[in-house]
Amino acid sequence: YTYRTGHFYLIVKNEKYPTNQYLDIALTNDEYDSNKNLIRRAEFYNTMEFMILGYYEKCRQRLIGTKLVNKYPENKSLGGNYIVYDISSGEPLTSIPENLVWTIKDITLIDSQNYKGLGYLLSSDSIPDCFTSYYLNSFENYDEFVKSQQEKKEWEQKMIRTYGKANGKLIIDGRVKIGFTKKMCEEAWGKPNEINKSTGSWGVYEQWVYGLGSYLCFENGKLTSIDN
């Protein structure tokens, strides 16, 4: 995957500083797949020291009512930071049900022991009255989640229908076995990072190289050995 970050600056000046000054007010972090297709965009807003009221109101109008799906049941981002806090105590939640659906109720200033700054007020059917700071990229958009779940279900049905129940279940679980075709292995493991190919009187030999020292070896299109 490839990540690209873009910054947005506001040019300001006043009597004491008549030359142009630049405030870093927001950034976007775009994630692209190997084919350079945009997968998702994470947006961050710098509101700790300055608040631009017009920009703030536009954010409120755009985000209020947005539904998000929880990605981290342990309530910690990949960087180890807590994501969702209880609004009354300011303490981070210890755990969150997987795929819990949150709704952004409002955006406001939070003044708690653990966090001071702009926060997104969250509510769900089972956990009301919480907030998150700027970690909206730690959630999945609800509409995208529903779409991906439907696509996953359709893919799983296709695997069972195409390769039979036993082999289809292996592929769905991300497993391969001797005798699989290259297409079946690609469905289970995805595209390899590298392919080493040789041809001789015995036929065509291919070695598919994956990360962390995993290999699949094919002879004439059939899987003959697995090194995982």
SVG drawing of the C-alpha trace seen along z (x, -y; Angstrom):
<svg xmlns="http://www.w3.org/2000/svg" viewBox="-30 -47 44 81">
<polyline fill="none" stroke="black" stroke-width="0.4" points="0.0,0.0 1.0,-3.6 0.2,-6.6 0.2,-10.2 -0.3,-13.1 -1.6,-16.6 -1.6,-19.7 -3.9,-22.6 -2.7,-26.0 -4.5,-29.2 -2.6,-32.4 -3.1,-35.0 -1.6,-38.4 -2.2,-41.1 -0.7,-44.4 2.1,-42.8 2.9,-40.4 2.1,-42.1 3.8,-39.5 2.0,-36.3 1.9,-33.7 0.8,-30.1 -1.5,-28.0 -1.5,-24.2 -5.3,-23.7 -5.9,-20.3 -4.3,-17.3 -5.5,-14.4 -3.9,-10.9 -4.8,-9.0 -4.2,-5.2 -3.7,-3.7 -3.6,0.0 -0.9,1.6 -2.8,0.4 -2.8,-3.2 -6.5,-3.2 -7.7,-5.4 -8.9,-3.1 -9.7,-5.6 -9.1,-9.1 -8.5,-10.0 -9.0,-13.7 -7.4,-15.4 -8.2,-18.9 -5.8,-20.9 -8.0,-22.7 -5.8,-22.6 -4.6,-26.2 -6.9,-28.0 -10.6,-27.7 -11.9,-29.0 -15.6,-29.4 -16.7,-29.2 -14.7,-26.1 -15.9,-24.6 -19.5,-25.1 -19.0,-23.5 -17.5,-20.5 -20.5,-20.3 -23.0,-20.4 -21.1,-17.8 -20.4,-15.3 -23.4,-15.5 -25.5,-12.3 -22.6,-10.4 -22.6,-6.7 -19.3,-5.0 -18.4,-1.4 -15.9,-0.5 -12.8,1.2 -10.8,1.8 -12.7,3.7 -9.8,3.1 -10.3,-0.7 -6.7,-1.4 -5.4,-2.6 -2.5,-0.9 -0.3,-3.6 -1.6,-2.5 -3.7,-5.6 -7.1,-5.3 -9.9,-6.2 -13.3,-6.6 -13.8,-8.2 -16.7,-8.4 -18.1,-12.0 -18.9,-12.3 -15.7,-10.9 -13.3,-11.5 -11.9,-8.0 -11.2,-5.8 -13.5,-2.8 -11.9,0.5 -13.6,2.4 -16.1,1.8 -18.2,4.5 -16.8,5.3 -18.6,3.6 -20.5,1.4 -22.3,-1.4 -21.7,-5.0 -23.5,-8.1 -21.8,-11.6 -24.2,-13.7 -22.2,-16.9 -18.7,-18.5 -17.8,-20.6 -14.9,-21.6 -14.0,-18.9 -12.4,-19.9 -11.7,-16.7 -8.7,-15.4 -7.5,-13.2 -8.3,-15.5 -8.7,-19.2 -9.7,-20.3 -12.3,-19.7 -14.1,-16.4 -16.8,-14.4 -19.7,-13.4 -20.7,-9.8 -23.7,-7.7 -24.8,-4.1 -27.7,-1.9 -25.6,-0.2 -23.1,-2.9 -24.4,-6.4 -22.6,-9.7 -19.0,-9.2 -16.5,-11.2 -13.5,-10.8 -10.9,-13.4 -9.5,-13.4 -9.3,-9.6 -12.1,-9.4 -9.7,-7.2 -9.9,-4.6 -13.6,-4.0 -15.1,-2.7 -17.8,-4.6 -21.1,-2.8 -22.1,-2.8 -18.7,-1.4 -18.9,1.2 -22.3,2.4 -21.1,2.5 -17.9,4.4 -19.9,6.9 -22.3,7.6 -19.4,7.9 -17.7,10.4 -20.9,12.4 -21.3,12.6 -17.6,13.6 -18.0,16.4 -21.1,17.7 -19.1,17.6 -16.2,19.6 -18.6,22.3 -20.5,22.4 -17.3,22.5 -15.0,24.8 -17.4,26.8 -18.1,26.6 -14.8,28.1 -12.4,26.2 -14.5,23.1 -14.4,23.0 -10.6,23.4 -10.3,20.4 -12.7,18.3 -10.5,19.1 -7.4,18.1 -6.0,21.6 -4.6,23.5 -3.8,27.2 -1.8,29.3 -3.6,29.5 -5.1,26.1 -5.0,24.1 -3.2,20.7 -6.6,19.0 -7.7,20.8 -4.5,19.8 -4.8,16.2 -8.4,16.1 -7.1,17.5 -3.8,15.6 -4.1,12.7 -1.6,11.8 2.0,12.7 4.7,10.0 6.9,11.8 6.8,14.6 9.8,16.7 9.2,18.7 11.2,21.3 10.3,23.6 11.9,26.9 11.2,30.3 9.2,31.1 6.9,28.2 6.4,24.8 7.6,24.2 6.5,21.2 7.4,20.0 5.0,17.4 6.7,15.3 4.7,13.7 5.8,11.7 7.4,13.2 9.0,16.1 5.9,17.7 6.1,19.5 3.8,21.4 5.2,23.6 3.4,24.7 4.1,27.2 2.1,26.8 -0.5,24.7 -1.1,26.9 0.1,26.3 2.8,28.8 4.4,27.4 3.6,24.9 6.3,23.2 4.6,21.1"/>
</svg>
